[in-house]
Every structure is written in C-alpha cells, then in structure tokens.
Amino acid sequence: MAPVVVLGAGGRTGAECVSVLEQRGTPVRAVVRDPAKYRDTLGNRKGVEVVAGDVGDMQSLREVVRGASSVIYAASGSSYWAAKAVDRDGVANVAEAAKEAGGKHVVLVSSCLVSPHNRWNPIRLLLNSARWGLMDAKYEGEERLRRSGVPYTVVRPGGLVNEPAGQAQLVVAQGDNQSGRVSRADVAAVCVAALTDPAAKNVTLELVSKPAEAPAPLAQQLKGLFAGLKPDAPAA
Ligand SMILES: NC(=O)c1ccc[n+]([C@@H]2O[C@H](COP(=O)([O-])OP(=O)(O)OC[C@H]3O[C@@H](n4cnc5c(N)ncnc54)[C@H](OP(=O)(O)O)[C@@H]3O)[C@@H](O)[C@H]2O)c1
C-alpha cells in the first residue's frame, strides 16, 4: 500500500494524524525537518517512515511525495516571521509537488476565521499579530491550494485542545462563520477520513465540537461528516 505523507508530522496535530493512520494500518511517510529530533517519538512506530523534508524546499517535497497515495499538511511556521514561507508558500509548494506527482489529494489543516470577511474579528487580529500575518498567509495558502488543480480538502479547525478523540460531538460548517474548540485528535481523524471519502473532495469546511454526555461513536460521526457539504466553486 502506498504511504500517506504527513507534513509537520512532529507537530501536535501532525503526530495525531500519524497515530490515526498507524492504527488503521496505513503506511505513513512522516516528514519532519530534523528526523533525529523525532527518533524516539515517531521512529519506532509500526509502518511509519520518518524522512527529512521542508515545505520551503521543492526538491525535498518532490522526493517525499513520490510514490505516495496522498498528503496531509499539518505544518505551520514556528517563528514570528515564518507564516508567509510556511502557511502560504509552503502550501503552494506542496500543491505543486502533488500536481507534478500526478495529482495527489492534499488535506490542509488551516483555521477557522481565516477568511477576509473576518478581518476585524478580535481573535483573528490577535492571531495575525501573534505570528506576523498568520491568518492572511493561511487564507492565501488555502487559495493557492484551491487554484492548484489537485484534489484537496481544507479543514479549518477552531481552537485546538489536546484531548482524546471521540469525547465530543463534532460540528461541521461552511462559510467561515464558526468558532469554538476541537481536539487535535478529532481533527486528525477528520483529516484521515477526508483522504478516502469522495464527498470531501474540493471541499472547505470548519470543524468545531460541542460537549456531549454521550457523543455518537467517532466512526459513526465520521461516516456522514462530509455528506451534504458543498464543494468549492471552481477557481476562476
Ligand atoms: N493552536 C490552535 O488553537 C489552532 C487553531 C486552529 C488552527 N490551528 C492550525 O492547526 C495547524 C496545526 O497546529 P498544531 O498546533 O498542531 O501544530 P504545531 O504543533 O505547531 O506543529 C507545527 C509543525 O510544523 C512544522 N514546520 C514548521 N516549519 C516547517 C517547514 N518549513 N517545513 C516542514 N515543517 C515545518 C514544525 O516541524 P518541526 O518539528 O520540523 O519544527 C511543527 O512540528 C497549524 O496550521 C495551526 O496554525 C491551530
């Protein structure tokens, strides 16, 4: 079976994606900038190949995407000035590499509130200045992916928390008027489900969760999650 590429696999959501894929028995190509840093956390996992790659380096992207089935992009700039390079240009680079490799499906972890109509939202303003231009860069990265011609899914989570998957009721929406919280583990489960669900193709969705005393089992929630969502209008 061809591996799924996870970019930003050492990050908190990326590592959750690796775990979901590992549990499903799907081979993973876990891409990190410095494999030595993740030898103990990712290196010993079954079916997980840890490889070096940087979303700013086209040659490394061509290599990691070669022979893969699809791609999950969970990387984000780690320094104050890195948003344009990682959250915008990095996404465009990955879309290009996925296109060159025959049009691999790219699932992008973005964020609620990135859309320009939210520009005066105080949370967006805060996030945009905590990392310079982060939300603008994320939106432009989304746009470049949508225009790239590769099949994609853009998952825009609300505020991320570190809780186990399946503890809450997932809520999906479109139009970027949603806010709330969701666990990284749930986001990862949705990203992996998007890789194989035809209803997730060329779709942009917001993802939050609401507390529930007895949420439906996660597998059941994932089954109908993308049904009824509208694919994005084709890029002009
Ligand atoms: N925090 C929130 O509440 C929130 C809310 C909504 C959306 N989001 C978005 O959700 C996504 C996942 O967030 P997270 O907090 O789980 O991520 P995270 O833990 O910050 O991980 C991000 C990863 O990106 C990698 N990275 C940075 N620059 C890179 C480059 N040039 N090439 C390759 N990889 C690179 C880093 O890898 P290294 O290990 O190589 O340093 C890091 O492991 C992000 O896009 C974030 O903006 C976050």
The ligand as an SDF file (V2000), in Angstrom:
LIG
                    3D

 48 52  0  0  0  0  0  0  0  0999 V2000
   -3.3800   26.3660   18.0570 N   0  0  0  0  0  0  0  0  0  0  0  0
   -4.6520   26.4980   17.7340 C   0  0  0  0  0  0  0  0  0  0  0  0
   -5.5370   26.6770   18.5950 O   0  0  0  0  0  0  0  0  0  0  0  0
   -5.0460   26.3960   16.2890 C   0  0  0  0  0  0  0  0  0  0  0  0
   -6.3630   26.6730   15.9170 C   0  0  0  0  0  0  0  0  0  0  0  0
   -6.7540   26.4960   14.5980 C   0  0  0  0  0  0  0  0  0  0  0  0
   -5.8160   26.0890   13.6380 C   0  0  0  0  0  0  0  0  0  0  0  0
   -4.5290   25.8570   14.0100 N   0  0  0  0  0  0  0  0  0  0  0  0
   -3.5870   25.3830   12.9580 C   0  0  0  0  0  0  0  0  0  0  0  0
   -3.5540   23.9650   13.0330 O   0  0  0  0  0  0  0  0  0  0  0  0
   -2.3030   23.5050   12.4870 C   0  0  0  0  0  0  0  0  0  0  0  0
   -1.6630   22.5160   13.4400 C   0  0  0  0  0  0  0  0  0  0  0  0
   -1.3690   23.1830   14.6580 O   0  0  0  0  0  0  0  0  0  0  0  0
   -0.5010   22.4720   15.8080 P   0  0  0  0  0  0  0  0  0  0  0  0
   -0.5390   23.3970   16.9680 O   0  0  0  0  0  0  0  0  0  0  0  0
   -0.9440   21.0790   15.9950 O   0  0  0  0  0  0  0  0  0  0  0  0
    0.9350   22.4510   15.1020 O   0  0  0  0  0  0  0  0  0  0  0  0
    2.3690   22.5250   15.7980 P   0  0  0  0  0  0  0  0  0  0  0  0
    2.4130   21.6230   16.9810 O   0  0  0  0  0  0  0  0  0  0  0  0
    2.7530   23.9610   15.9870 O   0  0  0  0  0  0  0  0  0  0  0  0
    3.2620   21.8870   14.6630 O   0  0  0  0  0  0  0  0  0  0  0  0
    3.6200   22.5720   13.5010 C   0  0  0  0  0  0  0  0  0  0  0  0
    4.7320   21.7780   12.8320 C   0  0  0  0  0  0  0  0  0  0  0  0
    5.0910   22.4650   11.6250 O   0  0  0  0  0  0  0  0  0  0  0  0
    6.4050   22.0900   11.3370 C   0  0  0  0  0  0  0  0  0  0  0  0
    7.0880   23.0240   10.4600 N   0  0  0  0  0  0  0  0  0  0  0  0
    7.3730   24.3230   10.6990 C   0  0  0  0  0  0  0  0  0  0  0  0
    8.0620   24.8310    9.6560 N   0  0  0  0  0  0  0  0  0  0  0  0
    8.1900   23.8290    8.7410 C   0  0  0  0  0  0  0  0  0  0  0  0
    8.8090   23.7370    7.4550 C   0  0  0  0  0  0  0  0  0  0  0  0
    9.4190   24.7930    6.8920 N   0  0  0  0  0  0  0  0  0  0  0  0
    8.7390   22.5460    6.8050 N   0  0  0  0  0  0  0  0  0  0  0  0
    8.1490   21.4870    7.3770 C   0  0  0  0  0  0  0  0  0  0  0  0
    7.5490   21.5020    8.5930 N   0  0  0  0  0  0  0  0  0  0  0  0
    7.5790   22.6640    9.2610 C   0  0  0  0  0  0  0  0  0  0  0  0
    7.1100   22.0280   12.6940 C   0  0  0  0  0  0  0  0  0  0  0  0
    8.0000   20.9790   12.4980 O   0  0  0  0  0  0  0  0  0  0  0  0
    9.4520   20.7790   13.1550 P   0  0  0  0  0  0  0  0  0  0  0  0
    9.2200   19.6350   14.0380 O   0  0  0  0  0  0  0  0  0  0  0  0
   10.2970   20.4640   11.9950 O   0  0  0  0  0  0  0  0  0  0  0  0
    9.8150   22.0470   13.9050 O   0  0  0  0  0  0  0  0  0  0  0  0
    5.9970   21.6580   13.6750 C   0  0  0  0  0  0  0  0  0  0  0  0
    6.1330   20.3440   14.1300 O   0  0  0  0  0  0  0  0  0  0  0  0
   -1.4790   24.7650   12.2330 C   0  0  0  0  0  0  0  0  0  0  0  0
   -1.6040   25.1330   10.8810 O   0  0  0  0  0  0  0  0  0  0  0  0
   -2.1470   25.8070   13.1130 C   0  0  0  0  0  0  0  0  0  0  0  0
   -1.9520   27.1250   12.6520 O   0  0  0  0  0  0  0  0  0  0  0  0
   -4.1370   25.9990   15.3030 C   0  0  0  0  0  0  0  0  0  0  0  0
  1  2  1  0
  2  3  2  0
  2  4  1  0
  4  5  1  0
  4 48  2  0
  5  6  2  0
  6  7  1  0
  7  8  2  0
  8  9  1  0
  8 48  1  0
  9 10  1  0
  9 46  1  0
 10 11  1  0
 11 12  1  0
 11 44  1  0
 12 13  1  0
 13 14  1  0
 14 15  2  0
 14 16  1  0
 14 17  1  0
 17 18  1  0
 18 19  2  0
 18 20  1  0
 18 21  1  0
 21 22  1  0
 22 23  1  0
 23 24  1  0
 23 42  1  0
 24 25  1  0
 25 26  1  0
 25 36  1  0
 26 27  1  0
 26 35  1  0
 27 28  2  0
 28 29  1  0
 29 30  1  0
 29 35  2  0
 30 31  1  0
 30 32  2  0
 32 33  1  0
 33 34  2  0
 34 35  1  0
 36 37  1  0
 36 42  1  0
 37 38  1  0
 38 39  2  0
 38 40  1  0
 38 41  1  0
 42 43  1  0
 44 45  1  0
 44 46  1  0
 46 47  1  0
M  CHG  2   8   1  16  -1
M  END
$$$$
